[in-house]
């Protein structure tokens, strides 16, 4: 299982070191910068105690064109499903709820040679991935 985590953003603030000139002192103050969007957390728990019982439903709950960070927190358990995160749903982090990665497992349990249920052939290498 591969854990997908986005690196944190680090914001730097530039500070002026010189004294402001008379022209700058007379200029109107700039509007304060908008606050960064608050991250949203969606909880997945197989026992029904979270927002969703499977990971794909949590991914589907994120709107297309999402512009703010979303963490999908997956509680302890084994989730047997394929998880597809579309390209139009950026800023998603999947994170296990425990410190032990053996306690949160995402698996699809098919091989590349496994026939698809609709009879259209085998899943193939890219079709058998647990998360894409």
N, C-alpha and C positions, 0 to 999 in steps of 0.2 A: 504494500500500500504506500502510495506517495502522498504526503501531506502538502497541500497547496497553501502557501502563505505569502502574502505580498509584503515587501519590505516597508517599514514605516517611513513616512515622509518627515524630513527634517526641515523646518523653516528657519531661515536666518533673517535677522533684522539688521539692516545697515544703520549705523549711527553716524551722524555728522560730527566731525571732530573740530571743525573751525567755527568761530563765532558767526552768527548770521549777519549778513550785511543789512543795511538800512532798507534796501529794496525787498529783501526776503522777509524782514520783520514787518513790513507794511502789507505784505501779501496776505490774503485771507487764509485761514487755517484749512488744511485739507480735511475732507470728510474722513472719519475713522474707517479703517478697513472692515469689511464685513467679517463676522466671525466665521471660522471654518465650520462646515456642516457637522452636526453631531453624528457619530457613528451609530448605526442601527444594529441591533443584535436580534437574530431569529434563532430560537431554540428548537432543536430536533430531539425528540425522545420517543423511543419505540413504545414505551409504556403509556403514552398519551399525556404525559405531564408537561409537555412543551407546546410550542406553537404548531408544530407539525410532527407527524409520526415517521416521515421518511425525508431523506435529504433532497430528492428531486422536487418534492412539493415546496420545500423552503426556497430552492433556487427559482422555481416558477413564481413565487410570491414577490420576487424582486422585479420591479418594473423595467421594461426595456428602456435603454438609454439612461439608466441609473447614473447619477452624478455624485452620489455620496457613498462613503464606505459602509459596507454591510458585512457583518461577521455572522456566519452560520455556525453556531455552537452546537456540536453534535455530542449528545450525552452517551454514556457508557452503553455499549451494545454492538451487535453485528448487524449491519444493514446490507442485505443482499439485493442490490439493484444497480443498474447503470446510472451514473450521474452525468448529465450533460449540461455544461454551463455555456450558453450561447455567447458569441462575440459581442452582441449588443447589450450584454449585462456585465459591464466592467465593475471593478472595485469590490469584488466578492472575495472574502477569505473564509475558507473552511477550517475550523479548529476543533480538535477534540476537547472534551470537557475534563479529561483526567490528565495527570502527568505521565501515565503509562500508555504508550501507543498501542499496546496489545489489548487494551480495554475498549478502544473505539476502532472498529474495523469496517471499512467500506469494501465490499467485494461483489463481483458480478457473477462469478462461478460459471463462466463459459470459456471455452478455448476457441482458437481461431477456426478449428475444424467443426465445431458444434453447428448442426443445422438450425437455421432460423425457424421459428414456429410457423411462419407463413409459407414455408417451402421454397423461398426465393434463393436458396443456397446457404453456404456456411457464413458465419459472422465475419470471418477474415480477421487479420491482425488488428486493424484499426477499429473494427466493430466489436471486438471482444474486450476492449479496455473498460476498467471499472469507472474511471472518470475521464471525461474529455472536455 
